[in-house]
Each structure stands twice: as structure tokens, then as C-alpha cells.
Amino acid sequence: MRALMDHALTRQLTKFALVGGVGFVVDTASFTLLRLTPAFHTSPLKAGIISTIVAIAANWVGNRYWTFGPHRSTRGAAEAVEFAAVSVLGMLVALGCLAFSHYVLDLRTLLADNVSKNVVGLVLGSAIRFLLYRHWVYHPARRNRVAARVPETVDAE
């Protein structure tokens, strides 16, 4: 039984990492493009907020329907609010790393901003997000689930 639980957790972590990989590409690409524009050249936190929100939207779809699909709630709106709250917490971790690197350590290059936000901040924020998604937003025992609504089929005699 323990081996099945470990296998299920490994599969869930793998899916979470793949969805996160897509989010990472979306976030990094949009953050870099924004930072290269004159409007955001000196505003890394504003660029980070926008790029992270775009990545959160991509991650919402992947995590809701694939990573945690069997555990998603029948209350989609409430689940969306919970997902957004956890995602904002992860965003604040990444932006905190960016702010510390950019404004305290005075590392102001595009590469330094990307490393602090999209590597260090991503790792720390992802650990927090996975735990909260798994144990709060998509916890199997927390509420009625979509899978519970699927009617059982009856074999014809």
C-alpha cells in the first residue's frame, strides 16, 4: 500500500513539475520581454507581477485538469480563489527574492533579475505552492469531488 502511495505522489510531483515547467517558460519569456521594453526597464517588480499573473493562468489550467484532476472540487469558483491565493503567496516569495537581489544587493542586470525571481524565487515558491495545493486546495478528503459525481455504469445482463 505504501508503494502505491509513493508512486501516486511521484506521479503527482512529476505532473506538477511539468506544468510548472510550462509556467516557468511563460513567466521567464514574458518577464524578459517586459524588462526589455522601455516602460519596464527600470520596473522589475511591475514586470514580475504581470509575467507571474500570466504564468499563474497557464498553471491553473494544467494543475486543475491534469496534476490534481481527480481531486478537483465540484466548487470550481471557490477552488479558483484558493488556487489564486496560494499562487499569489508563491508570487510574493519570488518577488521578494527579486526585490532583495535588485534593491538590496544592487544586482540589477536582466540576468540577475531572472535568476533571483525565476530560479531562486521559483524553487522556494514552488515548494510552498505544491504543499498548499496538495493539502488545501486539492485535498481529496476536503469536499465533494468531481469524480464522486460520475455515475457508475451497470452491466447489461
N, C-alpha and C positions, 0 to 999 in steps of 0.2 A: 504494500500500500504506500509506503514511504517513497519507493522508487517512482511510482506513478505521480505522486505529488511533486517530487523533484523534477520529473520530466515535464509536467504541466507548467511549473514555474519557469523552467529553462525555455520552453516554447514561448511563454508569455514575455519573458525578458528579451528573447530574440526578436519577436514581433515589435515590442516596444522600441528596441534599438533600431530596427529597420524604419519604422515610422519616424523616429527621432532623426535618423539619417536624412530622410527627405526634408524634415523640418530644418535641419542644420543647413542643408544646401539652399533652401528657400531663404532662411534667415541671413546666412552669410552673403549670398548673392545680392539680396535686396539691401542689406546694411552697407555693403561695399559700394554698390551703385549710388545709394543715397549720399554716402560720405564723399563721393567724387563730384557731386553736384555742388555748385556754389551755395545753395540755400542751406545745406547741411555740413559744409566743410568744417565749420567750427562748432557744430552742434551734434556731437556724437551721441548724446543721450536721447535727443529727439529722433535721430536716425535709428537708434536702437529700439526705441519704443515702437516705431512704425514697422520695422523689419520683424520684430518679435510678434507683433499682433498678426501679421501676415502668416508667419510660421505657425502660430497657435491655431489659426483657422485650418491650415493643412493638417496639423496634428490631430485636431478634433475629429476630423473625418476618419483618419487612419486608426486612431485609438478606439473610437466609439464602435466602428463597424468591423474592425479586424482584430486588434490586440485584445480588447476586452469585450468583443462582440457578444459572446454567450452570457456575459454578466451585466449587459447594459440594462438600464431601467425602463419600465414602461412609462415613466415620468420624464420624458425627454427634456422638457424645459428646465426642470429642477436639476437634472443631471448636467445640462449645459451650463447652468450657473455655477454649480460645484466645480466642473471642469475649468471654467474660466477663472474662478477664484484660485484654484491650485496653479493654473498656468501663470496668472499674474504674480503669484508668490515666486514661482521659478524665474519669471522675468525680472523681478526685483533683485533676486540674487545675482543674475547675470549683469544687470545694470549697475548694481553695487560694485561688482568686480571692475566693470568698465570705468565707473566714476573714480574708484580708488586708483586704478592704474593711470588714468588720464589726468586727473586733477591733483592727486596727492603725490604719486611717484613721478609725475610730469613726463610720462611715456605717451607721446601724442601722435605717433605715426599711425597710419592706417593699419599696418601690420600689428602694432602693439594693441590697438583698439580691438581688432579682430581676435587676437589671442586672448585678451582679458575677457571679452564678452562671449565669444563663440567657442572657446576651448575651456578655460578655467570656469567661467560662469555657467557654461553649458553642463559640464560634468557635475558641479555642485547642485545646480538647479534640477538636473535630470534625476538625481538620486532622490531628492525631496519629492519631485513630481511623481515618480514611479510609486513610491511608498504611499503617498496620499491617494493616487488614482486607485491603487490596488486595495487599500484598506478603508477608503472612504467613498470615493465617487463610484467605483465599480465593485464594491464588496458584495460577493454572492449572497450573503445572508441578510443584507441590509433592507431589501424591499422586494416587491414583486418584480420579476424579471420578464423580459420578452419571451424567453424560452418557455416559461411557465404558461404562456398564453396559447402556445401551439397545441391544437387538439391532437389527441392520439388517434391513430388510424385503427380501424377494426378490420381484421382479416375476414374476407368473404369465405363462407363455408361451401 
